Amino acid sequence: MVFSTGFIVLPFLVVLAWVYIRSNSRHRGRSSKLPPGPYPFPIIGNILQLGRNPHQLLAKLSSTYGPLMSLHLGSMYTVVVSSPEMAKEILQKHDLVFSSRRTIPTAGQAHDFHKNSIGLLPVGTKWRNLRKICKEHMFSTHSLEASQGLRQEKLEKLCEYVQECCLKGRVVNIGEVSFVTTLNLMSATLFSIDFTDFDSDNAQKWKETIEGFLGTVGSPNVADFFPVLKMFDPQGIKRGADFYIGKLLSMFEDVINQRLESRKTDSDSSKKKKDLLEVLIHLSEGSEYDLSLEGMKHFLLELFMAGSDTTASTVEWVMTELLQNPKKMSSVKNELITVIEKNIQVKESDISKLPYLEAVINEVLRLHPPGPLLLPRKSESDVEIKGYIIPKNSQILVNVWAIGRESSAWPNPNTFEPERFLDKKFDFNGQNFNFIPFGSGRRMCPGLQLAIRMLPIMVASLIHNFDWKLELGTKPEELDTSEKFGLALHKAVPLKALPIKL
């Protein structure tokens, strides 16, 4: 048995050694010009230094080796960017060279998800068409103004549910109720239906499925670092991605097929729903866009997952920081009371009159960006940056989490201080590289405009209508703020608090 096991494993060890030697020799001649970095172990390189929270460990390594740092992740040469100055070089000055994605992660290939994903497609005609659809039909100013009533409706339902919890003396899982609110907002925007309810077991299943898929795509995968291992899927990441994405695609296919059938039986165009699915069906009937049923499913699913998960996780972080800092919470409440009368629902038009709330949200996005590491990019050619050579086909990781905690840009970088945003005007357009929570350049988050509308009004609604206490007498300083890494940055321990009606 020992002999046979060794007989099976030995060829793979030989292949791994060959890949390592080949990769090492490829860069050896120019190693003096590569960015500095920790010494790589034979074959595995620096894989063991990633850990469960790579954004934190990479930030720590960068404090030793610098803001442009080399890593060898198996056969994949990687450059980590950890400062505003270096991020500007990559995302603005050399944006075209670094706009491509690296080799698609194994999890992203589940059910061919990458072939219709704005996040994973290469820059080209298909990618531009999908971005154009987002810009013109979902995230344009006109579209967002038209859907303002829908967002208000979902927030009213959120407040009604929290009010029920007040009457029953029940604690509220902040992340979960935020998730249900954004999930139903996205499902109503895409399909004109609500997918779940606050007290439904279905809500938790949706959350687990979406977070499960995003977690598999965001997790470091040894099979991506050593392609020879892909067929074995040693961590089970591909199997997990296949399960989650297959489950979600099946649900979406049912919804789309029902709509197509209803269109056949009801030809009155005035009765057709005004949602993104209807827009896509109409566009698929023309010649400008090459949209198939399969393409529609994947495109809608990507928008749905991104819109549901990241906003909800950020709301949870905002409430966490405010409950941990009662004086800051009081400042937000006082501002809301000054601008909006008691028992009056917060409206989107009120948000521009709430500078301290805006500062709080900016500070949370600095400390807990939705995507701690931007999706990996690839260098299309050799590029020289600040005297260092980044070789062609290198993987590029931009550590947004580290940039937000850069001490030269942010005094007391690990302290929650919203006041720092009152003195300076920041926006989310990706031009101030001290603050790029949604990325920058042509790969910037397409759903930014929806996120910056929904995020402040959801937080304002929770705070203006209710007081909040931590459960079981937990003291603010005892609140767990540990992070769970993935494509989105979640709290490792869900935030639960007791609402009290004002």
Long-range contacts (C-beta under 8 A, 24 or more apart in sequence): 12-228, 12-229, 15-228, 16-43, 16-226, 16-228, 17-43, 19-74, 19-75, 19-226, 19-228, 20-45, 20-74, 20-75, 22-75, 23-72, 23-75, 23-77, 24-72, 26-391, 27-77, 27-391, 30-389, 30-391, 33-387, 33-388, 33-389, 34-70, 34-388, 34-389, 34-391, 35-65, 35-66, 35-68, 35-69, 35-70, 35-79, 35-388, 35-390, 36-65, 36-66, 36-69, 36-70, 37-61, 37-65, 37-69, 37-70, 37-71, 37-72, 37-80, 38-64, 38-65, 38-71, 40-71, 40-72, 43-74, 44-74, 45-71, 45-72, 45-73, 45-74, 45-225, 46-71, 46-72, 46-73, 47-73, 47-74, 47-220, 47-222, 47-225, 50-220, 52-485, 53-483, 53-485, 54-220, 54-373, 54-485, 55-372, 55-373, 55-399, 55-401, 55-402, 55-485, 55-489, 56-401, 56-483, 58-82, 58-373, 58-397, 58-399, 58-402, 59-399, 59-401, 59-402, 59-405, 62-399, 62-402, 68-385, 68-386, 68-388, 73-220, 73-225, 73-395, 74-222, 74-225, 74-226, 75-225, 75-226, 75-227, 76-102, 76-103, 76-224, 76-225, 76-395, 77-391, 77-393, 77-394, 77-395, 78-394, 78-395, 78-396, 78-397, 79-390, 79-394, 79-395, 79-396, 79-397, 80-397, 80-399, 81-396, 81-397, 81-398, 81-399, 82-399, 82-402, 82-403, 82-406, 83-402, 83-403, 83-406, 83-408, 84-403, 84-406, 84-409, 84-433, 84-434, 85-433, 86-385, 86-386, 87-398, 87-403, 87-433, 87-436, 87-440, 88-433, 89-385, 89-386, 90-377, 90-385, 90-396, 90-398, 91-398, 91-430, 91-433, 91-436, 91-439, 91-440, 91-441, 92-431, 92-433, 92-440, 92-441, 94-383, 94-385, 95-441, 95-442, 96-380, 97-379, 97-380, 97-381, 97-383, 98-377, 98-378, 98-379, 98-380, 98-383, 98-396, 99-123, 99-377, 99-441, 99-442, 99-443, 100-377, 100-378, 100-380, 101-375, 101-376, 101-377, 101-378, 102-376, 102-377, 102-378, 102-395, 102-396, 103-224, 103-227, 103-378, 105-217, 105-221, 105-224, 106-221, 106-223, 106-224, 106-230, 106-233, 106-237, 106-238, 106-241, 107-213, 107-216, 107-217, 107-219, 107-221, 107-237, 107-238, 107-240, 107-241, 108-217, 108-241, 109-238, 110-238, 110-241, 110-242, 110-244, 110-245, 110-246, 111-242, 111-245, 111-246, 111-249, 111-298, 112-294, 112-298, 113-241, 113-245, 113-298, 113-301, 113-302, 115-295, 115-298, 116-294, 116-295, 116-297, 116-298, 116-299, 116-302, 117-298, 117-299, 117-302, 118-299, 118-302, 118-446, 119-302, 119-306, 119-375, 120-375, 123-442, 126-290, 129-288, 129-289, 129-290, 130-299, 131-446, 133-279, 133-280, 133-283, 133-289, 133-299, 134-303, 134-446, 134-447, 135-446, 137-276, 137-279, 138-189, 138-276, 138-303, 138-447, 138-450, 139-446, 139-447, 139-448, 139-449, 139-450, 141-449, 144-449, 144-450, 144-453, 147-189, 148-348, 150-185, 150-188, 150-189, 151-185, 151-348, 151-453, 151-454, 151-457, 152-345, 152-347, 152-348, 154-181, 154-184, 154-185, 154-188, 155-181, 155-345, 155-346, 155-457, 155-458, 155-461, 156-345, 157-181, 157-184, 157-198, 158-458, 158-461, 158-462, 159-345, 159-461, 159-462, 159-465, 161-198, 161-199, 162-462, 162-465, 162-466, 162-499, 163-465, 163-499, 163-501, 165-499, 166-466, 166-499, 166-500, 166-501, 167-501, 169-498, 170-498, 171-471, 171-496, 171-497, 171-498, 172-496, 172-497, 172-498, 172-499, 173-494, 173-495, 173-496, 174-315, 174-316, 174-319, 174-320, 174-462, 174-494, 174-495, 174-496, 174-497, 175-312, 175-313, 175-315, 175-316, 175-490, 175-491, 175-494, 175-495, 176-203, 176-204, 176-207, 176-494, 178-311, 178-312, 178-313, 178-315, 178-316, 178-458, 179-203, 179-206, 179-207, 179-308, 179-309, 179-312, 181-312, 181-458, 182-307, 182-308, 182-309, 182-311, 182-312, 182-454, 182-458, 183-207, 183-308, 183-312, 185-307, 185-454, 186-303, 186-304, 186-307, 186-308, 187-304, 188-275, 189-275, 189-276, 189-307, 190-275, 190-276, 190-277, 190-300, 190-303, 190-304, 191-255, 191-259, 191-273, 191-275, 191-276, 191-277, 192-273, 192-274, 192-275, 192-277, 193-255, 206-308, 209-244, 209-247, 209-248, 210-244, 210-248, 210-305, 210-308, 210-309, 211-309, 211-486, 211-488, 211-490, 212-240, 212-243, 212-244, 213-240, 213-241, 213-244, 213-245, 213-248, 213-305, 214-305, 214-309, 214-486, 214-487, 214-488, 215-486, 215-487, 216-240, 216-241, 216-244, 217-241, 217-486, 217-487, 218-485, 218-486, 218-487, 218-488, 219-485, 219-486, 245-301, 248-301, 248-305, 249-297, 249-298, 249-301, 252-297, 252-300, 252-301, 252-304, 253-293, 253-297, 256-293, 256-296, 256-297, 256-300, 276-300, 276-303, 303-447, 306-445, 306-447, 307-447, 307-450, 307-451, 309-488, 310-370, 310-371, 310-451, 310-488, 311-451, 311-454, 311-455, 311-458, 313-370, 313-488, 313-489, 313-490, 313-491, 314-361, 314-364, 314-365, 314-368, 314-370, 314-451, 314-455, 315-455, 315-458, 315-459, 315-462, 316-490, 316-491, 316-494, 316-495, 317-364, 317-367, 317-368, 317-489, 317-491, 318-360, 318-361, 318-364, 318-455, 318-459, 319-459, 319-462, 319-468, 319-495, 319-497, 320-479, 320-481, 320-491, 320-495, 321-360, 321-363, 321-364, 321-367, 321-416, 322-360, 322-463, 323-468, 323-470, 323-476, 323-479, 323-495, 323-497, 324-416, 324-476, 324-477, 324-479, 324-481, 325-416, 325-476, 326-476, 328-360, 328-416, 328-418, 329-463, 329-468, 331-356, 331-418, 332-356, 332-357, 332-360, 332-463, 333-463, 333-464, 336-460, 336-463, 336-464, 337-464, 340-464, 342-502, 345-461, 345-465, 346-457, 346-460, 346-461, 346-464, 347-457, 348-453, 348-457, 350-460, 351-453, 351-456, 351-457, 351-460, 354-456, 354-460, 355-422, 356-418, 356-422, 357-456, 357-459, 357-460, 358-421, 358-456, 359-418, 359-419, 359-420, 359-421, 359-422, 360-418, 360-459, 361-455, 361-456, 361-459, 362-418, 362-421, 362-426, 362-435, 363-416, 363-417, 363-418, 363-420, 363-421, 364-416, 365-404, 365-435, 365-437, 366-404, 366-405, 366-410, 366-435, 366-437, 367-404, 367-405, 367-414, 367-416, 368-483, 368-489, 369-400, 369-401, 369-404, 369-437, 369-489, 370-437, 370-438, 370-445, 370-451, 370-488, 370-489, 371-400, 371-437, 371-439, 371-487, 371-488, 371-489, 372-399, 372-400, 372-401, 372-483, 372-485, 372-489, 373-397, 373-398, 373-399, 373-400, 373-401, 374-398, 374-400, 374-439, 374-443, 375-443, 375-487, 377-443, 398-439, 400-436, 400-437, 400-439, 401-489, 403-433, 403-434, 403-436, 404-435, 404-437, 406-434, 409-434, 410-434, 428-452, 465-501, 465-502, 466-499, 466-500, 466-501, 466-502, 467-499, 467-500, 467-502, 468-497, 468-498, 468-499, 468-500, 469-497, 469-498, 469-500, 470-497, 470-498, 471-496, 471-497, 471-498
